[in-house]
């Protein structure tokens, strides 16, 4: 295995009293690679301006994220360290090759972790009856649906596969009954036999420091930020008292991006968050609902075990290789 380049730095916290506390070593490799792939983001990494919080936060530890959110994070000599790292990356095949390598590793880890987490949730969950919830959550995608399974769409697909043998090679052989059995067998093995229930949860608003970054970089449309800042659609209502946060944003820009102005704006955003009344429907992973007649809790757990084993076979021992022309080829 060839060791790929890493950008590891020691991070510190500047206290309001002038003190400096060491946080520990942080791995900024992924964030640095993203900046190299998008050259327009390099100015901060090269020391020519401040690095936007959004660019660096995903790579930080939980403690360092809190310090960064407060505006007190300090990483000495980041620009020269980054330049050395960039040179190593170019020698190892370039930023695109390393980005693809890191993405492949993350995909493997996340896929296995998600499958293991799904099995753990289902084993501990209680079983509910269909119709108990207003909405259901797909166990693999998290998509919120009005039904536990899209019965209308699946019924049309199954009917087409069974009856149109001239257009469905996979179902051409055997009698109609045999084709129906194969369809049912494929359905039971490939699609989850359950969905998660859902609960209504209040919308907690927006993350103050991320919105401060958005505003300081020229963002003015609150709703576009809200839609991009969270992955679930608003179920009921919409942001209220937007005038309040607009006035706070204007004052923040007028005062400049000082630590005091940033903190005052963050406090105003938190106050605004507390006024919100919109709600989400989110998955309740403590309740499972069968999507077909006769499905038991053990059937659900068994499907999750097979899903986990299949995921491990695909991702768990995968060897991730770059193209042969890259010096990074053969890494796993």
N, C-alpha and C positions, 0 to 999 in steps of 0.2 A: 504493500500500500504506500503510495506517495503522499507525503504530508502536504496538504494544500495551505496556501498562505493564510495567516490569521492576523487580524488587527486587535490586539489585546492591550488595554490601557488601564492605568490606575486612576480611579475617580475619587474626587474629594468633595466635601461639602463646606462651603464658606458660610460661617455663622454671621449673624447681624452684629456681633461684637468683634468681628475681625478674626475670629478663630478659623482654623482649617482642619477638618476631620477627614481622615482617610476612610472611604467607603469600602474599597476593595477593587479587585480586577474585574473589568467589564469587557466582554467580547463584542466589538462593534463591527465584526466582519460583514454580516449581512447588510447592515445599514450603509457601510462604506461601499460595498459592491453596488447597491441600488443607486448611490450617488454617481458612481463611475459609469454605470449603464445609461444614466440620464445626465449628460454633461452640464446641463443648465443648473444642476444642483451642486456643482463642485465648488462654488465660490466660498461657501462656509467652511468646507473641509480644508480648503487651502489657506484659511485664515484671513480671507478678504472681507468676510462679513460673518454675522452670527448664524450658526446652523439652526434651521427651524426645528422646533421641538418634535414635530411629527416625524421627521426623518430619523431621529436618533432613539426615540422612546421605545420602539419595538425591540431593540437589541439590549435594553437595559434591564438590570435586575429590579425587583420590586422596590427595594430601598432606594436605588438610584433614580427610579422613576418619580418617587415622591419628592426627592431633592430637586430633580429637574423641573417638576411642576411648580415648585416654589421659586424657581429661578436661581437656585443656589449651587448648581452643579458646576464643578471646575475640573477640567481635564487638561493638565499641563502638556505642552509640546505636541498637541494633537496634529497640527498642520505638518510638521516635519515627519512625524510617525506615519501619517497618512501618505505622504509622498513616497516614503520607503516601501510601504505596503503596496502602493499602486505599481511601483517598479517590479516588485515580486510577482504581482498578478499578471502583468504583461509578459513576463518570462515564463509563466506557467500556462499560457494559452489565452490570456485576455479575460476581461471581466465577464463576458457573456458565458464563457466556459465555466468559470467558477460559480456564477449565478445559477446556471443550470444544475451544477453539482449540488449546491446547497438546497435548491428547490427539491431535488430528487430525494435527498436525505430527509428533509422535512416532511415530504409526502409519505415516505415509508413510515416514519415515526408516528405521524398523525393518524394514518390509516389504521395501523395496528392498535394505537392507543384508543381511537374512537370505537373500534370494534370490541375491545376489551371493556371499555366503559359502558357500551350498550348492554353487553351481557350482564355486567354487575347491576345496572339499573333494573333490568327486567327481572332478575332473580329476586331483587328486594321489593319489586313493585306489587301492588295489589291489583286484582282484576276487576274491571268495571264492565257494565253491560253497554252495548251499542245504544246510542240515543241518550246517554246520561249527560253528555257534554254538547255544547253548542258548536264547538269546533274541535278538530283533532290535529295532531302533529305527526308528520311522517317521521318514522324513527331513524331514517338514514339521512334525509335532507333537512329535516326541521321545518319543512314547508307546512304552513297552517292551512287546513282544508275544512270545508263545511261538512264533509263526510269522512268517516274513517278510511274509506277506500272509494276511488272514483268508479262506482259500479256501472254507470252508463257507458263511459268510455271503454272499460274493460269488456263489458258485454258485447259491444260492437266489434271490438278487435277479435275476441274469441269466436264470434259467429262468422266473421270473415275468414278466419283461419280454417275453421272446420268445414265450411261449405264451399269455399273457392279453392278446391284442390288443384285446379289448373294454374292458379297463381300462388300457391303456397306449397313449395316442394317439401318443406319439413313435415307437412301433415298429409301428404299425398297417399301414403301407404295405409292399408287397413280400412276397416269399416268406419262409419261415422262414430260409433261407440268407442272404437279404439282411438280414433283421433281425439275425441272428447277426453278420454282418459289421459292421453299424452299431454294435452293442453293443461288439464288440472294438475298433473304431476309437475310439469314445468312451473306452473304458477305457485304451487306449494313449496317448491325448492328454491325458486329464484326471488320471489317477492316476500317481504315480511308479512307474517300472518297476523300482525297486530299493528296498532297505532298507539301513540301516547294520548292521554287526555290533555286538557288544557285548563288554564286558570287565567282570570283577568288580573293584570298587574298594572299599577299606576305608572305612567311615564315619569321618569325622574328628571327630565330635562337634558341639558347638554353639559359636556365636560368643560369647566371654565377655562383652563389653560389652553385646551385645543381650540376653543372659540377665540381666545385672545390671539393665538397664532393666525387663525383664519382672517380676523379683522386686520391685524397688523400687516398681512400680506395682500391687502386690497379687497378682501371679501366683504360684500355688503348685503348679500341675500341670505337672511336668516333661515328661510325655509329650505333653500338648497343645502345649507350646512346641516340642518336637522335631518334631511333625507339621506345625506351621505354619511352622517355620524352614527347612525344606528341601522341595523339590518332588518328590523321588524317594522311593518307599517303601523301607523296609528289606527287603532280600531275605532275609538270614539273620541270626538273632539279634535282640536288642533291647538297649537301654541296660542296662549292668551297673553294680553298685556305686552305685545311686542314693542310698543312705544317705549316701554321702560328700558328694555335691553338696547334699543336703538340709541336712546339718549346716553346710556352708559358707554356704548361703543364710541359715540362721538366725543365724549369727554376723555375717554382713554386715548384716542388718536390726537386730541388737542394737547394733552399733557405729555405725550411722547412715551416711548416704551421703557420707562424707568421701572425699577423693581416696585416702587411704591404705586405707580400708576397701574401696573399689571396686577398687583394684589388688590387694589381698590376695584378694578374691573372684575376680577375673579369673585370678590365678595358680592358685587352687584349681580353677577350671573347666578350665584347660589341663591340669592334672594328671589330672583326671577324664577328659578327652578322650583322653589317652594310654592309658587302661585299656580303651577300648572295642574290641569284637571284631566288631561287626555289619558287614555288607557291602551294597553296592549292585550292581545291574547298570546300567551306564551305556553310552551309545552310544560305539562306536569309529568315529569319523568318518574313520579311515584305511582302513577296509575296507567295500566295498559288495557287496551280494548281489542278484543278479537275482531278481525275483519271478515272472517268466514264462519259459517256455522260449524260447530263441533271442535273449534280450536281451543285447546286447554292451555293453562299456564306452562305446563311442561313442554307443550308443542312450541310455544314462543321461546322458551329458554333453549330448547334444542336447536331451533333455527338460528339463534344468536351464537350458539357454540359452533355450528357449521360455518356461519359467516366469519367468525373469528379465525377458525382454522384455515379457511380459504384465504382470508386476508394475509395471514402469516405466510402461507405458501407463496403468495404472490409478492408480498413486500418484505416479509421478515428477514429473508436471507438473500435479498436481491443484491447483485453487484452492480454498482452504478458506474458506468464508464462514459468518458467523453469520447469525442470523435478521435480517430487514430492520429490525426495531424496535430492534436494538442499534446503538450508534454504532460498534461494531467491524466492522460489515458491510463486506464487500469485501476483508478481509485475505486474503493468500495467502502 
